[in-house]
Amino acid sequence: MIRRIKVCLNGGRRPGDHPGVPVTPAQLAEAATGAVAAGAEAVHLHPRDATGAETLDVGAAVAAVRASCPGTPVGVSTGLWITGGDARLRLERIHAWAGLPPEQRPDMASVNVHEERFADTAAAVREAGVAVEAGVWTAGAASVLGGVPVDRILIEVVDPAVADAERAADQILDRLDRLGVAGPRLLHGEEEACWPLVRHAGRLGLPTRIGLEDTLVDETGAPAVDNADLVRRALRVWSNAGQVQ
């Protein structure tokens, strides 16, 4: 269970974006170790292949992080862009997870509800013995969740054009309530929406996430040191926001 914060180590970032972006399994393990020591309760990562491109061949990266952070849940992305928009290939790669040894199989995987074949992808993840985190980016997309079993809902404000991140998040939350969609929720934003939604999550008592995937700057706007520093800072911002009611 994620009570306060998950760390998102790398996303689609490249090493040139920030010196602390981890890519290899060893780098991911080192970054995860620091973030968990700083207070992260779960790890989200995007494994890479030998060329540095994102991949759904997740075993090596997951095993490395699990070995360095025993007992900490490890999650990955299933973003459709990883297979170049090929939904069939994505399903094939996810089905292969069932054959992975336990130490290489992720505990959870995010599946974006607006992407092609969401229900099939969520089912494939669950069939592989992996929990489904449904990524909901807009209030309109929330209706797709109806009847699809998921284990956690990620309210994600990722559109850089959103002027009011808190309002956008509240619209998604309200839509989920109106639809009667139950289950644990996690609230976060990317780039400009990141820090406002860390605070908003704290006010609402919802867990959040932070890391170099979501932002390259700290809450003051200064360049982030690394994932661990972002976790420490976000926990302070989240906790302080929760105390102001």
HELIX and SHEET records of a PDB file:
HELIX    1   1 PRO A   15  ASP A   17  5                                   3    
HELIX    2   2 PRO A   25  ALA A   37  1                                  13    
HELIX    3   3 GLY A   59  SER A   68  1                                  10    
HELIX    4   4 LEU A   80  THR A   83  5                                   4    
HELIX    5   5 ALA A   87  HIS A   95  1                                   9    
HELIX    6   6 ALA A   96  GLY A   99  5                                   4    
HELIX    7   7 PRO A  102  GLN A  104  5                                   3    
HELIX    8   8 PHE A  118  GLU A  127  1                                  10    
HELIX    9   9 GLY A  140  LEU A  145  5                                   6    
HELIX   10  10 ALA A  165  LEU A  179  1                                  15    
HELIX   11  11 GLU A  191  ALA A  193  5                                   3    
HELIX   12  12 CYS A  194  LEU A  204  1                                  11    
HELIX   13  13 ASN A  227  GLN A  243  1                                  17    
SHEET    1   A 8 ARG A 185  GLY A 189  0                                        
SHEET    2   A 8 ARG A 152  VAL A 157  1                                        
SHEET    3   A 8 ALA A 131  VAL A 136  1                                        
SHEET    4   A 8 MET A 108  ASN A 112  1                                        
SHEET    5   A 8 VAL A  74  SER A  77  1                                        
SHEET    6   A 8 VAL A  43  LEU A  45  1                                        
SHEET    7   A 8 ILE A   5  CYS A   8  1                                        
SHEET    8   A 8 THR A 208  ILE A 210  1                                        
END                                                                             
